[in-house]
Amino acid sequence: MPVRHLLEGLRGETRMNHPQTGVNGRIFVRPLVISLLERLQQRPDFEQEVTRLMKFHFSERQLQFAVQLDNFQLNLSGYNAFNNRDYSQVRETRVTSPNSFTFGGRTRLALGLDNGLFGVTTAAAAKYEGLAVIEDLLTTSTRTGATTTTETERFTENQDDLLFSTELKLHLLEFPLFDTKLGLTPYLEAFYDTEFTPTLNKQTQTLNPLQSELRGVLGLSMPAGDQLKVFKAGLALRRDFNVPDNLEGGLDLKVIHSLPLTTYLSWNNDLNVRYFLPTANDNLSSLGLIAQLVTAFDVNLTDNILLRIYADAYVFQGKRPETSQLGASVILGVGLGFDRIWKPWYEPLF
């Protein structure tokens, strides 16, 4: 009998004998596992039985489905850019935006399937922050010398991103890391990256083509731990549809770290690094290095609602000599967020 069935039996027995056990009607797994081990310890074949229960059987695999609403957040933030004057043709808002103070939001919705042998996750993520400012424009007539005031509206956005992705993980092909029991899982991930609106070329005062970029990554990932939630590294290919006949190869790295500080406070870090090799068709819009680090302190207000104070650093470098100087933008902000993972086959939505 699988371990899950034994634990479900113990949970039902606990509810019957101790109706007040748990928090808000929940019974946690840890005391159930301890109770199961204490019972098994009385058996003469304790070690063999534990080994049998923990062994994975192909026939016992179960398909798991999850819906994740991640980082649904409303923000107030200040944006500062550094050394981005030569990057006016880049189709990335984080590169071209001027210094500003804005408000907006972000979210990520993901659907996941996992049966123990492979996992598939399809997600859509969106970010948008902007602010419209009414300015008084003074004009002086050269003929009469009279000064008139007219109101003009200026709109500034510091984040504009729409990202679709699909990831396939092959748990069946895990590789041991050196002499440890830690396994590396192969993964294949595809991205389509675009924006809601095109960026503005400050030199010509015309709109750049809308970002349209397809990326693929083939690599290895480590299993999630207590603090290191994600560690993935792989070889990448990028196709920018606004640059004719240009296929770029490179590297991709993603790390997510979470450290609980107290019951209600945690420190979270999300690092993404991409590097693409130069090609013959690169132009002034081509970025070779893109590195983004988001570090945040999350204060849990309820089980799913949190207050987030964060810093978002974005570093970039072009491929041409004119854009070889490192540029950066930094966002400091505060937001109110909502996170939820729902497993339909195991729990109700509300």
N, C-alpha and C positions, 0 to 999 in steps of 0.2 A: 504494500500500500504506500503511495507517495506521501512525503512529509506534509504536503498541503492538506491532504484529507485528514491526517491525524490532528493537525493544528485546528482545522475547522471543527472536528469533533470535540476537542478540548475547549474551543471557544463557546460552542453550544452548551457544554456542560457547565462552564463558568457562568454563563448568563443565567442558567437555571438555578444553580446553587447560590449565586451571589448577584442578585439583580442590580445592586448599586455599584458593582465593580466597574472601573473605567472612568473616563472623562467624557461627559456629554453622550453617554451611551456607547463610547468606543472602548474596545479592549485591545491593548497593545500586544504586538507580537512577542516582545522580549519575555514577559512572564510566562507566556504560553510555551515558548521554546524551553525555558528553564524547567517548567513542570514536566514537559515531555522527556527531557534528558534525565530528570530525577526518576521517572518511572522506568525508563529503559535501563538505568543503572542497576536495577534490581535483577536484571536478567543475566545469566551466566555468559551469554554470547553478546554482551553489550557492545564491544568494539565492532564486531562483524555486523551487527544490526544497524548501528549508526552509519557505517560505511555503505551498507546496502540502501539505506534510506536517502543518503546524500548523493548517491551515484545517479547521474543523468541517464535516462532511458529515452531513446529516440521515439518510442511509441507513446510516451507520456508528455511530449511537447504540447504546449497550448498556445494558441494565437492570442496575443494581447493587443488591445486597441486603446489608444489614448488620444485625447484632445487637450492641447496645451495652449492657454492664453498667457503669454509671457511678456512681462514688462509693458503692460497697458498703462501708459503714464501721461500725465499732464504736467508741463514744465514751465518754469520761468528761468531764463538763462541769459548770461552775458557772453558775447563772442569776441575773441581777439585773434587777428591774423598777423602772421609774420612772414616777410620775404615772399609774398605772393604776387608781386607786381608783374613778373615775367610769365605768369601762368594764366593770362586772360583767355586763352583759347581752350583751356581744360574744361571738360564737360562734367565737372564735379563741384557741387555747391560748397562743400567744405573747403575747397581750394580757392575759389574766386570771391567769396563773400567779403564785404567790408566789415569793420568793427561795428557791433550793434548790440542792443539789448532787445530780446524777443521773447515771445511765448508760443507754445505749440504742444505737440504731443508725439508719441511714438507707440508702436505696438508690434507684436509678433504672434501670429496664429499658426500652430503646427498640428499636423495629424500624423500619428505614428502607429506602425504595425510591427510586431515582434513575435516570433515563435520560437526563440531560443537558438535557431540556426542562422537566421538572418533578420535584419531589421530595416524597415523603410520609413523615412520621415520626409514629409512634404510640408513646406512652410512658406508663408508670405509675411514679410516684414516691411513696415512703413515708418518713415520719420518725416516730420515737417514742422518747422518753426519759422515764424516770420512776424513782422510788425509793420503796419502802415502808419506813417508820420505825416501830419499836415504842417507844411512849412510856409512862412511868409516870404515871398520873393519881391525884393525892392527893385524897381526899374526907374531910371531917370531919363526924361526926354532930352535929347540933344538940342532940340529947337527951342523949347520953352523953359527947360530946366526943372520942370515939375517932376516930383517923385510920386509914383503910384505903387500900391501894395496889392499883390495878387496871391491867392492861396494855391499851393501846389501840393499834390500828394506823392510821397515817395515811399515805396514798399521795399523792405529789406528782408531777405530770408537767409538764415544761416545753416539750416538743415533741410535737405530735400532728397529723399532716397526711397526707392521702391525696389525691393529685392525678393525674387522668387527662387526657391531652392528645393532640390530633391537629393536625399542621401540614402545610399544602400550600404549597410554594414553586413559583412559575412562572418558571423560568430563561429561558423563551422570550421573556418580556416585560421583559428587563432595560433599565433606563434609565440613560444616562450621567449622572454627577455633575459638573455644570458643564462645564468643558472637559477633564476628565481621562478616562482610560480606565476609571476605576472605575465599575462598574455597580451599580445598586440593584435588588434583586429583590423583586417584590411577594410577600406571603405572607398567608395566612389561617390563623388558629390558634384552636382551640376548647379550653376547659378545663372540667372538672368538678372542683370543689374541695369536699372533705368531710374529716371526721376519724373516727378509730376510736371515740372516746367523746365525749360532750358536755361542754362546760365547766360550771363551777359558778358560780352567782350568789352571791357572798359576802354580799350584803345580805339575801337571802331564804333562803340555804342550800338552794336548790333547783337542779336541773339545767336549764340552758338547752336549747332545741331543738338537735338535732344540726345542725352546719353543712351546708348544701346550697346550692351556688352554681354557676351556669353563667356562663362568660365567653366572649366572642369578641373577637378582635383582627384588624383589617385594616390592614396597614402595609407598610413597606419595610425591607429588611435589606441590610447591606453584606456583601460576600464576606469570608471569614476571611483574616486576615493572619498575619504571624509572631508578633505579640503580641496584637493585637485579634482575638479568636476569634469573637465575636458582637457585633453592634450592630444592634438592631432597635427600631423605633419605629412606633407606629400608633394608630389610633382604636379605642376599646374600648367594649363593651356588657357590662353585668352584670345578671344576674337572680338575686336572692336569693329562694329559694323559701320562706323563713320570713317575708318581708315581703310582704304581699298587694299585687298590682297595682303592683309597683315595678320599673321598667326604668331603669337608670342609664347615662348616657353619660360617657365620659372618655378618658384617654390612658394608654398603656402603653409602658414603656421597659425594655429589657434589654441589659446590656453584660457581656461576659465578657472578662477580660484575663489574660494569662499571660506572665510574664517569667522566663526561665531565668537563674539566678544562677550556678550551676556545673553540672557534669555531673549531679550527683545532687540538686541543690536548686533549687526554683523557687518564685516568688511568684505566687499566683493570686488574682484578685478577681472576684466575681460580684455584680452590682448589678441589682436589680429595683425599679422604681418604678411605682406605679399611682395615678392620681388620678381620682375620680369626682365629677361635679357634683351639687349638692344637688337633691333632688326633693321633691314635696309629701308623699310617703309615708315619708320617712326617719324612723327612730326611734332610740332610744339604742343600738341594736346596729349601726347603719350607720356604716361607716368611709369617709371621703372620701379620705384620704391613707394609703398604705401604701408604705413604702420599706424595703428590706432589702439590706444589704451584708455579704457574707461574704468576709473576707480570710484567706488561709491560706498557710503555708509548708509545702510538700510535700517530704519527703525520700524519694527513690526507693530502696527496699531491694532490689527486683528489677525486672524489666521491667514487672510489673503490680501489685506490692504496694508500698505507700508508708505512711510515717508522716506524719500531718497535724496541725499545730498551728494552731488557727484562732480567729478572733474573729467572732461573728455578731451584727450590730446590726440591730434591728428598730424602726422609727419609725412611729407611727400617730397619726391625728387623726380625731375623729368629725365628723359633720355637724351635730349639734344644739348649741345654746349650752352645754348641760351637759357636752358632751364636746369642747369646742373647744380645750382645752389639749392640747398635744403630749404624747404618752406614748412610752415607749421600753422595750425590754428588750435586754439584752446577754448573750450566752453566750460564755464562754471555755472552750475544751476542747482535748483531744488525742484523736486517733483513729487506728486502723489501718484502712487502706482498700485496696480492690482495684478496678482499672479495666481493662476489656478491650473492644476492638472486634473483632468476628469477621465476616469477609466470606466466607460459605460457598463461593462460586464461585471464590475466589482462594487460599484457605488452609485447612488442616485445623483442627479445633477444638483439638486437642492437639498 
